[in-house]
Amino acid sequence: MVAVLVLVSVTLITFDERSGTNHLTSGLKSVAHDVFSPLIAGVNDILRPIGDFFAGSVHYGALQAENQRLQATIGSLELQLRETQGLAKQERELRALDHLAFLPDAKTVTAQMINFNLSGFDADITISKGRGDGVTVGEPVVGAGGLVGRVIEASHSTAQVQLLTDSGSSVGVAFGPSNQIYAQVFGQGAGSPLSVEYIPAQTPLHKGEKMYTNGLQGGAFPAGIPVGVIHSFRSTVGTASMVVTMTPLADLSQLAFVDVVQSEPPL
């Protein structure tokens, strides 16, 4: 079709140049315009998207590069936001550790969490302070919310802390009116609720009730440290004790800083 249009156009031009401008050629031009204008418009409609496609192809690489640059910028801003939020959270934790209502007079060493060690039923963390900072084995470790665990190993500059959720962890607790009801809390592995045992059947309980370290003589923890809140409880027919689970008050999955409660001042 395009070839036919070109041929007709060339023929008219040639004829016009040889014979000069007259009514015949003017008529032929008019007829040709009326006949072929719609055809030319149709051809243009077909060819225009093709031209646009090639023009778009030329710019596609630039647009793709710009999109990648923008995505990289967004990713960088999101990372900065997370870092800023993380720093703000750490600052809040440090301020909270400076004003622990449940240990107002205790001597403490503030340490940063540097490693999580979670494996099966084991749950412990490594902190950035050790014997050189006065940290000794057996000392309680607390977070802003309450009890975290206790020190089980200490080197000169670091220490390992057994978390409440570790299967080897055991804490004596008290609750109820004037904290006169005693029980024992056991860890069941990272991510699992704590098990509260030795609560007599029919003991009045409510979900969300807090339990605290009981500080009994010979206990590993001083009295009054918040341990957790009751998550569930039920009595079983024919048994003397209730089945009770507890959620730790300290957020053990989001620890950044902790306080080691010193049993004696460092030398």
Residue pairs with C-beta under 8 A, 6 or more apart in sequence:
1 39
1 43
2 43
5 36
5 39
5 40
5 43
8 32
8 36
9 32
12 25
12 28
12 29
12 32
15 25
15 28
16 25
16 29
19 25
86 256
89 254
89 256
90 256
90 257
92 144
93 143
93 144
93 256
93 257
94 110
94 257
96 144
97 108
97 110
97 143
97 144
97 257
97 258
97 259
100 106
100 108
100 142
100 144
100 259
102 142
102 146
102 212
102 224
102 225
102 226
103 142
103 222
103 224
103 225
103 259
103 261
106 222
106 261
106 262
107 261
107 262
107 265
108 142
108 259
108 260
108 261
108 262
109 129
109 133
109 134
109 135
109 259
109 260
109 262
109 266
110 129
110 257
110 258
110 259
110 260
111 127
111 128
111 129
111 133
111 135
111 159
111 257
111 258
111 259
111 260
112 127
112 128
112 256
112 257
113 125
113 126
113 127
113 128
113 255
113 256
113 257
113 258
114 126
114 127
114 128
114 158
115 125
115 126
116 125
117 123
117 124
117 125
117 126
117 160
118 190
120 189
121 166
121 167
121 187
121 188
121 189
122 166
122 167
122 168
122 189
122 190
123 162
123 163
123 165
123 166
123 167
123 169
123 187
123 189
123 190
123 252
124 149
124 152
124 160
124 161
124 162
124 163
124 166
125 149
125 160
125 161
125 163
125 255
125 258
126 158
126 159
126 160
126 161
127 135
127 141
127 158
127 159
127 160
127 161
127 258
127 260
128 157
128 158
129 135
129 157
129 158
129 159
129 260
130 154
130 155
130 156
130 157
130 158
130 159
131 154
131 155
131 156
131 159
132 156
132 157
133 157
133 266
134 262
134 265
134 266
134 267
135 151
135 154
135 159
135 260
135 262
136 151
136 154
136 262
136 263
137 151
137 152
137 153
137 154
138 150
138 151
138 220
138 263
139 150
139 151
139 260
139 261
139 262
139 263
140 147
140 149
140 150
140 213
140 220
140 221
140 222
140 225
140 260
140 261
141 147
141 148
141 149
141 150
141 151
141 161
141 258
141 259
141 260
141 261
142 148
142 225
142 250
142 258
142 259
142 261
143 250
143 251
143 252
143 255
143 257
143 258
143 259
144 250
145 226
145 248
145 249
145 250
145 251
146 225
146 226
146 227
146 228
146 248
146 249
146 250
147 164
147 171
147 213
147 221
147 225
147 226
147 227
147 248
147 249
147 250
148 161
148 163
148 164
148 250
148 252
148 255
148 258
149 161
149 162
149 163
149 164
149 166
149 169
150 161
150 162
150 169
150 220
150 221
151 159
151 160
151 161
151 162
151 260
152 160
152 161
152 162
153 159
153 160
154 160
159 260
161 258
162 168
162 169
163 169
163 187
163 190
163 252
164 171
164 185
164 187
164 194
164 227
164 228
164 248
164 250
164 252
165 187
165 188
165 189
165 190
165 191
165 192
165 194
165 248
165 252
166 187
166 189
166 190
167 186
167 187
167 188
167 189
168 187
169 185
169 186
169 187
170 184
170 185
170 186
170 187
171 184
171 185
171 213
171 220
171 221
171 227
172 182
172 183
172 184
172 185
172 213
172 214
172 216
172 219
172 221
173 182
173 183
173 184
173 185
173 196
173 211
173 212
173 213
173 214
173 227
174 180
174 181
174 182
174 183
174 211
174 212
174 213
174 214
174 223
175 181
175 183
175 209
175 210
175 211
175 212
176 203
176 204
179 212
179 214
181 199
181 203
182 198
182 214
182 216
183 196
183 197
183 198
183 199
183 211
183 244
184 196
184 197
184 198
185 194
185 195
185 196
185 197
185 211
185 227
185 228
185 246
186 194
186 195
186 197
187 194
187 195
188 194
188 195
190 252
191 253
193 231
193 232
193 245
193 246
193 247
194 227
194 228
194 245
194 246
194 247
194 248
195 244
195 245
195 246
196 211
196 230
196 244
196 245
196 246
197 241
197 244
198 241
199 205
199 233
199 241
199 242
199 244
200 240
200 241
200 242
201 235
201 236
201 239
201 240
201 241
201 242
202 235
202 242
203 242
205 230
205 233
205 242
205 244
206 230
207 229
207 230
207 231
207 232
207 233
208 229
208 230
209 229
209 230
210 226
210 227
210 228
210 229
210 249
211 226
211 227
211 228
211 229
211 230
211 246
212 223
212 224
212 225
212 226
212 227
213 219
213 221
213 222
213 223
213 224
213 225
213 227
214 223
215 221
215 222
215 223
215 224
222 261
226 249
227 246
227 248
227 249
228 246
228 247
228 248
228 249
229 246
229 247
229 249
230 244
230 245
230 246
231 245
231 246
231 247
232 244
232 245
233 242
233 243
233 244
233 245
234 242
234 243
235 242
235 243
236 242
236 243
